[in-house]
Structure formats: structure tokens, C-alpha cells
């Protein structure tokens, strides 16, 4: 999870909007999936993980700017960690 937090920060800094639009979600999914592929084993598992993480982040931070302000907390957030598949 920690590996993709910098990618998330850069992604969110690039678009300082107040809500999550489809372009922001798609960009998040792409960046997350690329990072998750390093440990997930396959693309489908990476996509499933990233969809879960995005859902948790949007639930916790409906305002994208709020998510940006708390991006450092995401790596240790238990709801986000719950998305990681059990081995």
C-alpha cells in the first residue's frame, strides 16, 4: 500500500477538485493498478484491490480535497487495509 501512496498524492495534486469525477476515478484506478501489479500476482486481483480502495477512500472522503489532506493516513487506514487480499 505504501508504494502507491506517492502516486495517489501526485494524482490528487494534479487535480484539485472538490468531488470525485469519472476522470479522477479512472486515473486513480490506473495508477493504483500499475502499482498493485507488483505484488498482486495478476491484473484482475490488482483491479479488484484498487476498486475496493477507491470505494473506501470515496466513502471516507467524499470531497477529493479532503482525501488529499489525509493522503498520508491512507497507508495505515484499517478500512483501506481490509481491501488487501489475504494470502
Number of C-alpha atoms within 10 A of each C-alpha: 16 11 12 16 18 13 16 21 16 13 16 20 13 10 14 11 14 12 15 16 10 9 10 17 14 13 14 19 21 14 17 24 23 15 19 22 15 12 10 17 10 12 14 12 17 23 19 16 23 24 19 18 23 17 17 20 20 17 10 13 17 15 15 20 18 16 21 20 12 11 16 15 13 20 14 11 12 11 15 21 16 13 17 18 11 5 3
